[in-house]
Structures are given as C-alpha cells and as structure tokens.
C-alpha cells in the first residue's frame, strides 16, 4: 500500500491561522488564495511570491475553472 498522503508517525496537530489572500488568475482560471501557517511562523512573503510565480506551470490548463490555493 502506498504511503502517499498518509500522516507520518509522530505527527502532532498545531493550531494555525488562516488569512485569505488576493485571488490569482492562472491560465484562464481563477484561484482563491489562502495563507495557512502557525501564528509564530508565518510563511515569508518571498516564498509566497515564488509560489504565485510557479502556478502557471503547475496548472497549465484551467480555462473556465474555479479553485483555491492553500499556502
């Protein structure tokens, strides 16, 4: 059985903060953007920008689609 998507042993859930970001238009589709991180360790703005820049290649065909990004 594949372990892809399985929770690793020793995982502990911690509370996180969710912040909606600006929507992203990608290859004809529209994606809502959500930043999710612990309050003590938010994702750096530089990482968010790299993620936004990578979306067109990661999702080459979204014409007419709606979706979301969790970062």
BABA-11095 format. One record per residue: residue number from 1; residue in one letter; x, y, z of N, C-alpha, C in turn. Coordinates in steps of 0.02 Angstrom, whole numbers, plus 50000, padded with zeros to 5 digits. Example, Ala and Ser with C-alpha at 12.3 -4.5 7.8 and 13.67 -1.06 7.14 Angstrom:
// residues 2
site pos = 1	code = A	n.east = 50660	n.north = 49716	n.up = 50390	ca.east = 50615	ca.north = 49775	ca.up = 50390	c.east = 50660	c.north = 49835	c.up = 50390 .
site pos = 2	code = S	n.east = 50642	n.north = 49888	n.up = 50354	ca.east = 50684	ca.north = 49947	ca.up = 50357	c.east = 50645	c.north = 50002	c.up = 50394 .
This chain:
// residues 71
site pos = 1	code = X	n.east = 50043	n.north = 49941	n.up = 50000	ca.east = 50000	ca.north = 50000	ca.up = 50000	c.east = 50045	c.north = 50062	c.up = 50000 .
site pos = 2	code = X	n.east = 50027	n.north = 50110	n.up = 49960	ca.east = 50065	ca.north = 50172	ca.up = 49956	c.east = 50055	c.north = 50214	c.up = 50019 .
site pos = 3	code = X	n.east = 50108	n.north = 50249	n.up = 50039	ca.east = 50102	ca.north = 50293	ca.up = 50097	c.east = 50091	c.north = 50366	c.up = 50074 .
site pos = 4	code = X	n.east = 50083	n.north = 50376	n.up = 50009	ca.east = 50071	ca.north = 50444	ca.up = 49985	c.east = 50007	c.north = 50472	c.up = 50017 .
site pos = 5	code = X	n.east = 50013	n.north = 50530	n.up = 50047	ca.east = 49956	ca.north = 50561	ca.up = 50079	c.east = 49943	c.north = 50537	c.up = 50150 .
site pos = 6	code = X	n.east = 49983	n.north = 50490	n.up = 50173	ca.east = 49974	ca.north = 50465	ca.up = 50242	c.east = 50005	c.north = 50512	c.up = 50292 .
site pos = 7	code = X	n.east = 49976	n.north = 50514	n.up = 50351	ca.east = 50003	ca.north = 50555	ca.up = 50405	c.east = 50064	c.north = 50519	c.up = 50434 .
site pos = 8	code = X	n.east = 50119	n.north = 50554	n.up = 50440	ca.east = 50181	ca.north = 50522	ca.up = 50464	c.east = 50175	c.north = 50506	c.up = 50538 .
site pos = 9	code = X	n.east = 50209	n.north = 50454	n.up = 50559	ca.east = 50209	ca.north = 50437	ca.up = 50631	c.east = 50239	c.north = 50496	c.up = 50671 .
site pos = 10	code = X	n.east = 50211	n.north = 50509	n.up = 50728	ca.east = 50236	ca.north = 50562	ca.up = 50771	c.east = 50207	c.north = 50631	c.up = 50755 .
site pos = 11	code = X	n.east = 50164	n.north = 50635	n.up = 50704	ca.east = 50134	ca.north = 50700	ca.up = 50686	c.east = 50092	c.north = 50726	c.up = 50744 .
site pos = 12	code = X	n.east = 50099	n.north = 50791	n.up = 50758	ca.east = 50058	ca.north = 50823	ca.up = 50808	c.east = 50024	c.north = 50884	c.up = 50777 .
site pos = 13	code = X	n.east = 49958	n.north = 50887	n.up = 50784	ca.east = 49921	ca.north = 50943	ca.up = 50756	c.east = 49934	c.north = 51006	c.up = 50798 .
site pos = 14	code = X	n.east = 49944	n.north = 51062	n.up = 50764	ca.east = 49951	ca.north = 51126	ca.up = 50799	c.east = 49901	c.north = 51175	c.up = 50768 .
site pos = 15	code = X	n.east = 49879	n.north = 51222	n.up = 50808	ca.east = 49832	ca.north = 51273	ca.up = 50783	c.east = 49866	c.north = 51317	c.up = 50731 .
site pos = 16	code = X	n.east = 49827	n.north = 51337	n.up = 50681	ca.east = 49854	ca.north = 51379	ca.up = 50628	c.east = 49807	c.north = 51438	c.up = 50617 .
site pos = 17	code = X	n.east = 49834	n.north = 51489	n.up = 50585	ca.east = 49797	ca.north = 51549	ca.up = 50568	c.east = 49785	c.north = 51548	c.up = 50492 .
site pos = 18	code = X	n.east = 49724	n.north = 51562	n.up = 50471	ca.east = 49706	ca.north = 51563	ca.up = 50400	c.east = 49691	c.north = 51635	c.up = 50380 .
site pos = 19	code = X	n.east = 49725	n.north = 51658	n.up = 50328	ca.east = 49715	ca.north = 51726	ca.up = 50302	c.east = 49699	c.north = 51722	c.up = 50227 .
site pos = 20	code = X	n.east = 49644	n.north = 51749	n.up = 50205	ca.east = 49632	ca.north = 51749	ca.up = 50133	c.east = 49679	c.north = 51799	c.up = 50099 .
site pos = 21	code = X	n.east = 49705	n.north = 51779	n.up = 50042	ca.east = 49748	ca.north = 51823	ca.up = 50003	c.east = 49712	c.north = 51846	c.up = 49940 .
site pos = 22	code = X	n.east = 49746	n.north = 51882	n.up = 49897	ca.east = 49714	ca.north = 51905	ca.up = 49836	c.east = 49707	c.north = 51847	c.up = 49787 .
site pos = 23	code = X	n.east = 49652	n.north = 51845	n.up = 49751	ca.east = 49640	ca.north = 51792	ca.up = 49702	c.east = 49692	c.north = 51795	c.up = 49647 .
site pos = 24	code = X	n.east = 49703	n.north = 51738	n.up = 49615	ca.east = 49754	ca.north = 51733	ca.up = 49563	c.east = 49721	c.north = 51708	c.up = 49499 .
site pos = 25	code = X	n.east = 49732	n.north = 51743	n.up = 49444	ca.east = 49708	ca.north = 51721	ca.up = 49379	c.east = 49765	c.north = 51681	c.up = 49347 .
site pos = 26	code = X	n.east = 49751	n.north = 51618	n.up = 49330	ca.east = 49802	ca.north = 51574	ca.up = 49303	c.east = 49774	c.north = 51536	c.up = 49243 .
site pos = 27	code = X	n.east = 49805	n.north = 51545	n.up = 49185	ca.east = 49789	ca.north = 51507	ca.up = 49125	c.east = 49714	c.north = 51501	c.up = 49113 .
site pos = 28	code = X	n.east = 49678	n.north = 51556	n.up = 49119	ca.east = 49606	ca.north = 51557	ca.up = 49105	c.east = 49562	c.north = 51538	c.up = 49163 .
site pos = 29	code = X	n.east = 49591	n.north = 51521	n.up = 49220	ca.east = 49552	ca.north = 51504	ca.up = 49279	c.east = 49563	c.north = 51554	c.up = 49335 .
site pos = 30	code = X	n.east = 49523	n.north = 51549	n.up = 49386	ca.east = 49529	ca.north = 51594	ca.up = 49443	c.east = 49537	c.north = 51553	c.up = 49506 .
site pos = 31	code = X	n.east = 49590	n.north = 51568	n.up = 49544	ca.east = 49604	ca.north = 51531	ca.up = 49606	c.east = 49601	c.north = 51578	c.up = 49666 .
site pos = 32	code = X	n.east = 49564	n.north = 51558	n.up = 49717	ca.east = 49565	ca.north = 51594	ca.up = 49780	c.east = 49630	c.north = 51575	c.up = 49815 .
site pos = 33	code = X	n.east = 49658	n.north = 51618	n.up = 49855	ca.east = 49722	ca.north = 51607	ca.up = 49888	c.east = 49714	c.north = 51611	c.up = 49963 .
site pos = 34	code = X	n.east = 49738	n.north = 51561	n.up = 49999	ca.east = 49735	ca.north = 51562	ca.up = 50072	c.east = 49804	c.north = 51548	c.up = 50101 .
site pos = 35	code = X	n.east = 49826	n.north = 51590	n.up = 50146	ca.east = 49889	ca.north = 51579	ca.up = 50183	c.east = 49871	c.north = 51543	c.up = 50248 .
site pos = 36	code = X	n.east = 49903	n.north = 51486	n.up = 50259	ca.east = 49891	ca.north = 51447	ca.up = 50320	c.east = 49958	c.north = 51432	c.up = 50352 .
site pos = 37	code = X	n.east = 49966	n.north = 51454	n.up = 50414	ca.east = 50030	ca.north = 51443	ca.up = 50450	c.east = 50017	c.north = 51452	c.up = 50524 .
site pos = 38	code = X	n.east = 50066	n.north = 51432	n.up = 50563	ca.east = 50061	ca.north = 51446	ca.up = 50635	c.east = 50070	c.north = 51521	c.up = 50645 .
site pos = 39	code = X	n.east = 50040	n.north = 51547	n.up = 50698	ca.east = 50046	ca.north = 51619	ca.up = 50711	c.east = 50118	c.north = 51639	c.up = 50723 .
site pos = 40	code = X	n.east = 50157	n.north = 51594	n.up = 50752	ca.east = 50227	ca.north = 51609	ca.up = 50768	c.east = 50274	c.north = 51604	c.up = 50708 .
site pos = 41	code = X	n.east = 50252	n.north = 51571	n.up = 50655	ca.east = 50297	ca.north = 51561	ca.up = 50597	c.east = 50260	c.north = 51569	c.up = 50531 .
site pos = 42	code = X	n.east = 50239	n.north = 51630	n.up = 50515	ca.east = 50204	ca.north = 51641	ca.up = 50451	c.east = 50251	c.north = 51627	c.up = 50392 .
site pos = 43	code = X	n.east = 50222	n.north = 51611	n.up = 50335	ca.east = 50262	ca.north = 51598	ca.up = 50275	c.east = 50290	c.north = 51664	c.up = 50251 .
site pos = 44	code = X	n.east = 50356	n.north = 51668	n.up = 50237	ca.east = 50386	ca.north = 51730	ca.up = 50214	c.east = 50356	c.north = 51754	c.up = 50147 .
site pos = 45	code = X	n.east = 50353	n.north = 51819	n.up = 50138	ca.east = 50325	ca.north = 51848	ca.up = 50076	c.east = 50362	c.north = 51823	c.up = 50014 .
site pos = 46	code = X	n.east = 50427	n.north = 51812	n.up = 50021	ca.east = 50467	ca.north = 51788	ca.up = 49963	c.east = 50444	c.north = 51719	c.up = 49941 .
site pos = 47	code = X	n.east = 50426	n.north = 51677	n.up = 49988	ca.east = 50402	ca.north = 51609	ca.up = 49973	c.east = 50334	c.north = 51614	c.up = 49939 .
site pos = 48	code = X	n.east = 50291	n.north = 51658	n.up = 49963	ca.east = 50225	ca.north = 51667	ca.up = 49932	c.east = 50233	c.north = 51689	c.up = 49859 .
site pos = 49	code = X	n.east = 50279	n.north = 51735	n.up = 49847	ca.east = 50289	ca.north = 51759	ca.up = 49779	c.east = 50316	c.north = 51704	c.up = 49734 .
site pos = 50	code = X	n.east = 50361	n.north = 51663	n.up = 49758	ca.east = 50385	ca.north = 51605	ca.up = 49719	c.east = 50328	c.north = 51558	c.up = 49702 .
site pos = 51	code = X	n.east = 50283	n.north = 51547	n.up = 49750	ca.east = 50225	ca.north = 51503	ca.up = 49738	c.east = 50180	c.north = 51532	c.up = 49684 .
site pos = 52	code = X	n.east = 50167	n.north = 51597	n.up = 49688	ca.east = 50125	ca.north = 51629	ca.up = 49638	c.east = 50157	c.north = 51624	c.up = 49568 .
site pos = 53	code = X	n.east = 50222	n.north = 51634	n.up = 49565	ca.east = 50257	ca.north = 51630	ca.up = 49501	c.east = 50256	c.north = 51560	c.up = 49472 .
site pos = 54	code = X	n.east = 50254	n.north = 51508	n.up = 49514	ca.east = 50255	ca.north = 51439	ca.up = 49491	c.east = 50187	c.north = 51413	c.up = 49468 .
site pos = 55	code = X	n.east = 50133	n.north = 51447	n.up = 49486	ca.east = 50066	ca.north = 51423	ca.up = 49470	c.east = 50053	c.north = 51411	c.up = 49396 .
site pos = 56	code = X	n.east = 50071	n.north = 51455	n.up = 49350	ca.east = 50056	ca.north = 51443	ca.up = 49279	c.east = 50086	c.north = 51377	c.up = 49253 .
site pos = 57	code = X	n.east = 50145	n.north = 51359	n.up = 49276	ca.east = 50175	ca.north = 51297	ca.up = 49253	c.east = 50144	c.north = 51237	c.up = 49290 .
site pos = 58	code = X	n.east = 50127	n.north = 51246	n.up = 49353	ca.east = 50098	ca.north = 51191	ca.up = 49392	c.east = 50027	c.north = 51174	c.up = 49370 .
site pos = 59	code = X	n.east = 49991	n.north = 51223	n.up = 49345	ca.east = 49922	ca.north = 51214	ca.up = 49324	c.east = 49914	c.north = 51242	c.up = 49253 .
site pos = 60	code = X	n.east = 49938	n.north = 51205	n.up = 49202	ca.east = 49940	ca.north = 51232	ca.up = 49135	c.east = 49872	c.north = 51243	c.up = 49101 .
site pos = 61	code = X	n.east = 49820	n.north = 51208	n.up = 49123	ca.east = 49756	ca.north = 51216	ca.up = 49091	c.east = 49700	c.north = 51223	c.up = 49142 .
site pos = 62	code = X	n.east = 49677	n.north = 51284	n.up = 49152	ca.east = 49623	ca.north = 51297	ca.up = 49200	c.east = 49566	c.north = 51337	c.up = 49168 .
site pos = 63	code = X	n.east = 49563	n.north = 51338	n.up = 49103	ca.east = 49513	ca.north = 51379	ca.up = 49068	c.east = 49443	c.north = 51369	c.up = 49097 .
site pos = 64	code = X	n.east = 49415	n.north = 51424	n.up = 49121	ca.east = 49347	ca.north = 51422	ca.up = 49148	c.east = 49339	c.north = 51390	c.up = 49216 .
site pos = 65	code = X	n.east = 49394	n.north = 51370	n.up = 49247	ca.east = 49390	ca.north = 51336	ca.up = 49312	c.east = 49395	c.north = 51384	c.up = 49370 .
site pos = 66	code = X	n.east = 49367	n.north = 51363	n.up = 49426	ca.east = 49375	ca.north = 51399	ca.up = 49489	c.east = 49408	c.north = 51350	c.up = 49538 .
site pos = 67	code = X	n.east = 49450	n.north = 51376	n.up = 49582	ca.east = 49483	ca.north = 51332	ca.up = 49630	c.east = 49513	c.north = 51372	c.up = 49686 .
site pos = 68	code = X	n.east = 49558	n.north = 51342	n.up = 49724	ca.east = 49591	ca.north = 51376	ca.up = 49778	c.east = 49661	c.north = 51351	c.up = 49787 .
site pos = 69	code = X	n.east = 49703	n.north = 51394	n.up = 49817	ca.east = 49772	ca.north = 51378	ca.up = 49833	c.east = 49780	c.north = 51385	c.up = 49908 .
site pos = 70	code = X	n.east = 49809	n.north = 51335	n.up = 49938	ca.east = 49825	ca.north = 51339	ca.up = 50010	c.east = 49900	c.north = 51341	c.up = 50015 .
site pos = 71	code = X	n.east = 49924	n.north = 51393	n.up = 50047	ca.east = 49997	ca.north = 51401	ca.up = 50054	c.east = 50014	c.north = 51400	c.up = 50127 .
